[in-house]
Amino acid sequence: MEMEQGVNGVIEFINSCKIYARNNYNKTQLTRLVIESKRLSLYHGTKKVYSYTLPDSLRIHIENDSSVTISLDINGNTSLGRTINLYNLKGKREPITIKVGTDYVSKKK
């Protein structure tokens, strides 16, 4: 149950960040999504706009880094596709994918 809520929360948060980037684009201030093991945050310039904290039983695994930063353009899109791996305490993995080109965010099947 918590895994399902966590996956849905991450997808909803990323989609909300994309909408924010489209509606608040500013050439002088970069809009970016920062993903850490327990939290996702949206920054506009240096200001943190939103954040989403995962439930205690879930974490995001990030290879070789403590965080990942994804820049969002004027349309709320990214330049790279990415898979975000969400894990529960038992080690069950649920991949969430940001697709290249469309930037469609979904639970990987």
VMD Tcl script that builds the backbone (N, CA, C; Angstrom):
set m [mol new atoms 327]
animate dup $m
set s [atomselect $m all]
$s set {name element resname resid chain x y z} {
  {N N MET 1 A 0.820 -1.194 0.000}
  {CA C MET 1 A 0.000 0.000 0.000}
  {C C MET 1 A 0.868 1.264 0.000}
  {N N GLU 2 A 1.880 1.315 0.889}
  {CA C GLU 2 A 2.749 2.491 0.917}
  {C C GLU 2 A 3.542 2.633 -0.373}
  {N N MET 3 A 3.943 1.510 -0.963}
  {CA C MET 3 A 4.687 1.565 -2.225}
  {C C MET 3 A 3.820 2.214 -3.300}
  {N N GLU 4 A 2.576 1.785 -3.392}
  {CA C GLU 4 A 1.651 2.351 -4.386}
  {C C GLU 4 A 1.464 3.851 -4.164}
  {N N GLN 5 A 1.291 4.250 -2.907}
  {CA C GLN 5 A 1.137 5.667 -2.585}
  {C C GLN 5 A 2.408 6.444 -2.912}
  {N N GLY 6 A 3.563 5.853 -2.627}
  {CA C GLY 6 A 4.834 6.504 -2.929}
  {C C GLY 6 A 5.039 6.693 -4.419}
  {N N VAL 7 A 4.761 5.657 -5.197}
  {CA C VAL 7 A 4.897 5.731 -6.660}
  {C C VAL 7 A 3.969 6.812 -7.203}
  {N N ASN 8 A 2.707 6.791 -6.782}
  {CA C ASN 8 A 1.747 7.794 -7.249}
  {C C ASN 8 A 2.153 9.199 -6.820}
  {N N GLY 9 A 2.682 9.327 -5.601}
  {CA C GLY 9 A 3.133 10.627 -5.110}
  {C C GLY 9 A 4.291 11.179 -5.920}
  {N N VAL 10 A 5.256 10.328 -6.260}
  {CA C VAL 10 A 6.405 10.753 -7.064}
  {C C VAL 10 A 5.941 11.175 -8.458}
  {N N ILE 11 A 5.087 10.380 -9.085}
  {CA C ILE 11 A 4.588 10.709 -10.426}
  {C C ILE 11 A 3.820 12.033 -10.402}
  {N N GLU 12 A 2.938 12.192 -9.434}
  {CA C GLU 12 A 2.158 13.425 -9.324}
  {C C GLU 12 A 3.068 14.626 -9.078}
  {N N PHE 13 A 4.082 14.461 -8.223}
  {CA C PHE 13 A 4.996 15.568 -7.933}
  {C C PHE 13 A 5.767 15.980 -9.183}
  {N N ILE 14 A 6.308 15.017 -9.919}
  {CA C ILE 14 A 7.064 15.339 -11.140}
  {C C ILE 14 A 6.162 16.035 -12.158}
  {N N ASN 15 A 4.949 15.551 -12.334}
  {CA C ASN 15 A 4.019 16.200 -13.264}
  {C C ASN 15 A 3.678 17.620 -12.814}
  {N N SER 16 A 3.522 17.838 -11.515}
  {CA C SER 16 A 3.267 19.186 -10.991}
  {C C SER 16 A 4.457 20.104 -11.243}
  {N N CYS 17 A 5.668 19.564 -11.129}
  {CA C CYS 17 A 6.882 20.347 -11.399}
  {C C CYS 17 A 6.932 20.776 -12.859}
  {N N LYS 18 A 6.549 19.889 -13.752}
  {CA C LYS 18 A 6.532 20.215 -15.180}
  {C C LYS 18 A 5.540 21.344 -15.467}
  {N N ILE 19 A 4.376 21.297 -14.841}
  {CA C ILE 19 A 3.374 22.351 -15.015}
  {C C ILE 19 A 3.899 23.670 -14.456}
  {N N TYR 20 A 4.510 23.615 -13.285}
  {CA C TYR 20 A 5.083 24.831 -12.694}
  {C C TYR 20 A 6.111 25.450 -13.638}
  {N N ALA 21 A 6.990 24.629 -14.200}
  {CA C ALA 21 A 8.025 25.133 -15.105}
  {C C ALA 21 A 7.408 25.812 -16.327}
  {N N ARG 22 A 6.357 25.235 -16.881}
  {CA C ARG 22 A 5.672 25.838 -18.039}
  {C C ARG 22 A 5.049 27.186 -17.684}
  {N N ASN 23 A 4.438 27.256 -16.516}
  {CA C ASN 23 A 3.707 28.464 -16.121}
  {C C ASN 23 A 4.586 29.563 -15.543}
  {N N ASN 24 A 5.812 29.237 -15.147}
  {CA C ASN 24 A 6.666 30.206 -14.459}
  {C C ASN 24 A 8.038 30.338 -15.088}
  {N N TYR 25 A 8.152 30.072 -16.376}
  {CA C TYR 25 A 9.456 30.117 -17.042}
  {C C TYR 25 A 10.052 31.518 -16.963}
  {N N ASN 26 A 11.354 31.557 -16.697}
  {CA C ASN 26 A 12.101 32.808 -16.628}
  {C C ASN 26 A 13.496 32.516 -17.167}
  {N N LYS 27 A 13.908 33.222 -18.216}
  {CA C LYS 27 A 15.209 32.955 -18.852}
  {C C LYS 27 A 16.377 33.070 -17.880}
  {N N THR 28 A 16.238 33.908 -16.866}
  {CA C THR 28 A 17.362 34.145 -15.959}
  {C C THR 28 A 17.381 33.211 -14.755}
  {N N GLN 29 A 16.323 32.432 -14.560}
  {CA C GLN 29 A 16.274 31.523 -13.412}
  {C C GLN 29 A 15.951 30.106 -13.867}
  {N N LEU 30 A 16.879 29.213 -13.637}
  {CA C LEU 30 A 16.724 27.814 -14.012}
  {C C LEU 30 A 15.689 27.139 -13.115}
  {N N THR 31 A 14.812 26.356 -13.708}
  {CA C THR 31 A 13.870 25.533 -12.947}
  {C C THR 31 A 14.404 24.113 -12.979}
  {N N ARG 32 A 14.563 23.522 -11.787}
  {CA C ARG 32 A 15.150 22.186 -11.743}
  {C C ARG 32 A 14.509 21.335 -10.655}
  {N N LEU 33 A 14.504 20.049 -10.917}
  {CA C LEU 33 A 14.004 19.045 -9.995}
  {C C LEU 33 A 15.216 18.344 -9.397}
  {N N VAL 34 A 15.311 18.335 -8.071}
  {CA C VAL 34 A 16.413 17.670 -7.381}
  {C C VAL 34 A 15.850 16.433 -6.686}
  {N N ILE 35 A 16.436 15.280 -6.998}
  {CA C ILE 35 A 15.975 14.007 -6.445}
  {C C ILE 35 A 17.033 13.475 -5.492}
  {N N GLU 36 A 16.636 13.257 -4.241}
  {CA C GLU 36 A 17.505 12.672 -3.219}
  {C C GLU 36 A 16.872 11.359 -2.765}
  {N N SER 37 A 17.529 10.662 -1.862}
  {CA C SER 37 A 17.039 9.336 -1.483}
  {C C SER 37 A 15.682 9.362 -0.783}
  {N N LYS 38 A 15.348 10.422 -0.076}
  {CA C LYS 38 A 14.076 10.488 0.647}
  {C C LYS 38 A 13.181 11.650 0.218}
  {N N ARG 39 A 13.681 12.518 -0.672}
  {CA C ARG 39 A 12.925 13.726 -1.002}
  {C C ARG 39 A 13.138 14.157 -2.441}
  {N N LEU 40 A 12.091 14.722 -3.020}
  {CA C LEU 40 A 12.167 15.378 -4.324}
  {C C LEU 40 A 11.843 16.847 -4.079}
  {N N SER 41 A 12.619 17.749 -4.685}
  {CA C SER 41 A 12.402 19.179 -4.491}
  {C C SER 41 A 12.433 19.896 -5.825}
  {N N LEU 42 A 11.598 20.923 -5.955}
  {CA C LEU 42 A 11.591 21.777 -7.138}
  {C C LEU 42 A 12.190 23.121 -6.755}
  {N N TYR 43 A 13.165 23.566 -7.533}
  {CA C TYR 43 A 13.800 24.865 -7.321}
  {C C TYR 43 A 13.563 25.745 -8.532}
  {N N HIS 44 A 13.318 27.025 -8.275}
  {CA C HIS 44 A 13.241 28.039 -9.325}
  {C C HIS 44 A 14.307 29.064 -8.962}
  {N N GLY 45 A 15.408 29.063 -9.713}
  {CA C GLY 45 A 16.579 29.822 -9.297}
  {C C GLY 45 A 17.130 29.163 -8.042}
  {N N THR 46 A 17.325 29.947 -6.989}
  {CA C THR 46 A 17.831 29.386 -5.729}
  {C C THR 46 A 16.712 29.105 -4.727}
  {N N LYS 47 A 15.484 29.457 -5.078}
  {CA C LYS 47 A 14.350 29.296 -4.166}
  {C C LYS 47 A 13.719 27.915 -4.308}
  {N N LYS 48 A 13.556 27.234 -3.160}
  {CA C LYS 48 A 12.828 25.962 -3.166}
  {C C LYS 48 A 11.339 26.278 -3.223}
  {N N VAL 49 A 10.668 25.749 -4.242}
  {CA C VAL 49 A 9.256 26.036 -4.472}
  {C C VAL 49 A 8.373 24.980 -3.817}
  {N N TYR 50 A 8.664 23.722 -4.065}
  {CA C TYR 50 A 7.889 22.596 -3.538}
  {C C TYR 50 A 8.848 21.487 -3.132}
  {N N SER 51 A 8.381 20.629 -2.237}
  {CA C SER 51 A 9.123 19.393 -1.976}
  {C C SER 51 A 8.132 18.287 -1.630}
  {N N TYR 52 A 8.562 17.069 -1.878}
  {CA C TYR 52 A 7.768 15.882 -1.569}
  {C C TYR 52 A 8.686 14.914 -0.842}
  {N N THR 53 A 8.301 14.526 0.364}
  {CA C THR 53 A 9.087 13.588 1.157}
  {C C THR 53 A 8.418 12.220 1.111}
  {N N LEU 54 A 9.219 11.212 0.840}
  {CA C LEU 54 A 8.712 9.841 0.785}
  {C C LEU 54 A 8.365 9.337 2.182}
  {N N PRO 55 A 7.435 8.385 2.280}
  {CA C PRO 55 A 7.179 7.735 3.565}
  {C C PRO 55 A 8.464 7.071 4.081}
  {N N ASP 56 A 8.570 6.886 5.401}
  {CA C ASP 56 A 9.778 6.317 6.016}
  {C C ASP 56 A 10.168 4.965 5.447}
  {N N SER 57 A 9.203 4.195 4.976}
  {CA C SER 57 A 9.489 2.840 4.493}
  {C C SER 57 A 9.991 2.802 3.048}
  {N N LEU 58 A 10.113 3.959 2.389}
  {CA C LEU 58 A 10.532 3.999 0.986}
  {C C LEU 58 A 11.763 4.874 0.804}
  {N N ARG 59 A 12.522 4.564 -0.251}
  {CA C ARG 59 A 13.682 5.388 -0.603}
  {C C ARG 59 A 13.920 5.280 -2.097}
  {N N ILE 60 A 14.626 6.274 -2.624}
  {CA C ILE 60 A 15.036 6.262 -4.021}
  {C C ILE 60 A 16.510 5.908 -4.051}
  {N N HIS 61 A 16.864 4.942 -4.883}
  {CA C HIS 61 A 18.269 4.565 -5.033}
  {C C HIS 61 A 18.865 5.363 -6.186}
  {N N ILE 62 A 19.962 6.059 -5.898}
  {CA C ILE 62 A 20.654 6.859 -6.900}
  {C C ILE 62 A 22.069 6.315 -7.027}
  {N N GLU 63 A 22.411 5.841 -8.206}
  {CA C GLU 63 A 23.742 5.271 -8.453}
  {C C GLU 63 A 24.829 6.333 -8.315}
  {N N ASN 64 A 25.834 6.086 -7.499}
  {CA C ASN 64 A 27.068 6.865 -7.409}
  {C C ASN 64 A 26.916 8.325 -7.006}
  {N N ASP 65 A 25.764 8.766 -6.563}
  {CA C ASP 65 A 25.567 10.162 -6.174}
  {C C ASP 65 A 24.609 10.244 -5.001}
  {N N SER 66 A 24.651 11.390 -4.300}
  {CA C SER 66 A 23.691 11.600 -3.222}
  {C C SER 66 A 22.404 12.223 -3.749}
  {N N SER 67 A 22.483 12.813 -4.958}
  {CA C SER 67 A 21.285 13.399 -5.561}
  {C C SER 67 A 21.447 13.490 -7.074}
  {N N VAL 68 A 20.329 13.717 -7.748}
  {CA C VAL 68 A 20.300 13.911 -9.197}
  {C C VAL 68 A 19.525 15.197 -9.451}
  {N N THR 69 A 20.035 16.030 -10.346}
  {CA C THR 69 A 19.346 17.264 -10.715}
  {C C THR 69 A 18.878 17.165 -12.162}
  {N N ILE 70 A 17.604 17.467 -12.381}
  {CA C ILE 70 A 17.008 17.431 -13.715}
  {C C ILE 70 A 16.501 18.833 -14.036}
  {N N SER 71 A 17.042 19.444 -15.077}
  {CA C SER 71 A 16.593 20.773 -15.503}
  {C C SER 71 A 15.304 20.657 -16.305}
  {N N LEU 72 A 14.416 21.628 -16.109}
  {CA C LEU 72 A 13.147 21.680 -16.833}
  {C C LEU 72 A 13.149 22.909 -17.732}
  {N N ASP 73 A 12.776 22.739 -18.996}
  {CA C ASP 73 A 12.799 23.853 -19.944}
  {C C ASP 73 A 11.478 24.630 -19.934}
  {N N ILE 74 A 11.336 25.539 -20.884}
  {CA C ILE 74 A 10.160 26.407 -20.981}
  {C C ILE 74 A 8.850 25.619 -21.101}
  {N N ASN 75 A 8.924 24.418 -21.641}
  {CA C ASN 75 A 7.740 23.564 -21.788}
  {C C ASN 75 A 7.579 22.560 -20.655}
  {N N GLY 76 A 8.468 22.625 -19.656}
  {CA C GLY 76 A 8.421 21.674 -18.554}
  {C C GLY 76 A 9.030 20.334 -18.905}
  {N N ASN 77 A 9.784 20.282 -20.008}
  {CA C ASN 77 A 10.396 19.033 -20.463}
  {C C ASN 77 A 11.848 18.941 -20.022}
  {N N THR 78 A 12.378 17.731 -20.041}
  {CA C THR 78 A 13.783 17.493 -19.728}
  {C C THR 78 A 14.509 17.116 -21.013}
  {N N SER 79 A 15.819 17.189 -20.972}
  {CA C SER 79 A 16.583 16.823 -22.171}
  {C C SER 79 A 16.949 15.341 -22.172}
  {N N LEU 80 A 16.705 14.666 -21.056}
  {CA C LEU 80 A 17.064 13.249 -20.937}
  {C C LEU 80 A 15.906 12.441 -20.375}
  {N N GLY 81 A 15.774 11.214 -20.835}
  {CA C GLY 81 A 14.866 10.281 -20.195}
  {C C GLY 81 A 15.565 9.724 -18.957}
  {N N ARG 82 A 14.806 9.229 -18.025}
  {CA C ARG 82 A 15.413 8.729 -16.795}
  {C C ARG 82 A 14.478 7.735 -16.131}
  {N N THR 83 A 15.067 6.768 -15.433}
  {CA C THR 83 A 14.298 5.854 -14.597}
  {C C THR 83 A 14.676 6.108 -13.149}
  {N N ILE 84 A 13.670 6.288 -12.315}
  {CA C ILE 84 A 13.855 6.505 -10.883}
  {C C ILE 84 A 13.424 5.213 -10.198}
  {N N ASN 85 A 14.335 4.618 -9.440}
  {CA C ASN 85 A 14.032 3.351 -8.767}
  {C C ASN 85 A 13.645 3.597 -7.318}
  {N N LEU 86 A 12.415 3.245 -6.990}
  {CA C LEU 86 A 11.880 3.394 -5.650}
  {C C LEU 86 A 11.914 2.025 -4.974}
  {N N TYR 87 A 12.427 1.970 -3.740}
  {CA C TYR 87 A 12.555 0.705 -3.000}
  {C C TYR 87 A 11.829 0.794 -1.668}
  {N N ASN 88 A 11.286 -0.357 -1.224}
  {CA C ASN 88 A 10.739 -0.428 0.124}
  {C C ASN 88 A 11.769 -1.103 1.033}
  {N N LEU 89 A 11.430 -1.277 2.311}
  {CA C LEU 89 A 12.367 -1.847 3.285}
  {C C LEU 89 A 12.737 -3.294 2.978}
  {N N LYS 90 A 11.881 -4.007 2.255}
  {CA C LYS 90 A 12.154 -5.399 1.901}
  {C C LYS 90 A 12.972 -5.519 0.621}
  {N N GLY 91 A 13.289 -4.393 -0.008}
  {CA C GLY 91 A 14.087 -4.409 -1.229}
  {C C GLY 91 A 13.287 -4.511 -2.510}
  {N N LYS 92 A 11.957 -4.470 -2.407}
  {CA C LYS 92 A 11.128 -4.502 -3.620}
  {C C LYS 92 A 11.327 -3.198 -4.384}
  {N N ARG 93 A 11.539 -3.324 -5.693}
  {CA C ARG 93 A 11.806 -2.164 -6.545}
  {C C ARG 93 A 10.608 -1.854 -7.421}
  {N N GLU 94 A 10.305 -0.568 -7.535}
  {CA C GLU 94 A 9.288 -0.075 -8.476}
  {C C GLU 94 A 9.937 1.030 -9.300}
  {N N PRO 95 A 10.210 0.787 -10.580}
  {CA C PRO 95 A 10.804 1.823 -11.423}
  {C C PRO 95 A 9.752 2.803 -11.947}
  {N N ILE 96 A 10.109 4.080 -11.912}
  {CA C ILE 96 A 9.282 5.150 -12.467}
  {C C ILE 96 A 10.089 5.754 -13.610}
  {N N THR 97 A 9.477 5.874 -14.779}
  {CA C THR 97 A 10.200 6.298 -15.973}
  {C C THR 97 A 9.725 7.661 -16.459}
  {N N ILE 98 A 10.706 8.515 -16.804}
  {CA C ILE 98 A 10.436 9.754 -17.534}
  {C C ILE 98 A 10.885 9.461 -18.954}
  {N N LYS 99 A 9.945 9.404 -19.875}
  {CA C LYS 99 A 10.249 8.973 -21.245}
  {C C LYS 99 A 10.895 10.090 -22.064}
  {N N VAL 100 A 11.838 9.703 -22.910}
  {CA C VAL 100 A 12.534 10.632 -23.792}
  {C C VAL 100 A 11.547 11.199 -24.813}
  {N N GLY 101 A 11.669 12.471 -25.108}
  {CA C GLY 101 A 10.827 13.101 -26.133}
  {C C GLY 101 A 9.497 13.583 -25.606}
  {N N THR 102 A 8.689 12.682 -25.062}
  {CA C THR 102 A 7.363 13.068 -24.569}
  {C C THR 102 A 7.411 13.529 -23.119}
  {N N ASP 103 A 8.436 13.109 -22.367}
  {CA C ASP 103 A 8.556 13.385 -20.933}
  {C C ASP 103 A 7.373 12.835 -20.146}
  {N N TYR 104 A 6.699 11.828 -20.702}
  {CA C TYR 104 A 5.595 11.174 -20.021}
  {C C TYR 104 A 6.153 10.434 -18.809}
  {N N VAL 105 A 5.555 10.634 -17.637}
  {CA C VAL 105 A 6.021 10.014 -16.393}
  {C C VAL 105 A 5.064 8.887 -16.039}
  {N N SER 106 A 5.611 7.680 -15.830}
  {CA C SER 106 A 4.744 6.546 -15.510}
  {C C SER 106 A 5.503 5.480 -14.735}
  {N N LYS 107 A 4.726 4.623 -14.095}
  {CA C LYS 107 A 5.275 3.437 -13.450}
  {C C LYS 107 A 5.676 2.489 -14.568}
  {N N LYS 108 A 6.914 2.029 -14.532}
  {CA C LYS 108 A 7.394 1.124 -15.580}
  {C C LYS 108 A 6.732 -0.233 -15.400}
  {N N LYS 109 A 6.284 -0.811 -16.510}
  {CA C LYS 109 A 5.596 -2.108 -16.441}
  {C C LYS 109 A 6.483 -3.216 -16.905}
}
mol reanalyze $m
mol bondsrecalc $m
mol representation Tube
mol addrep $m
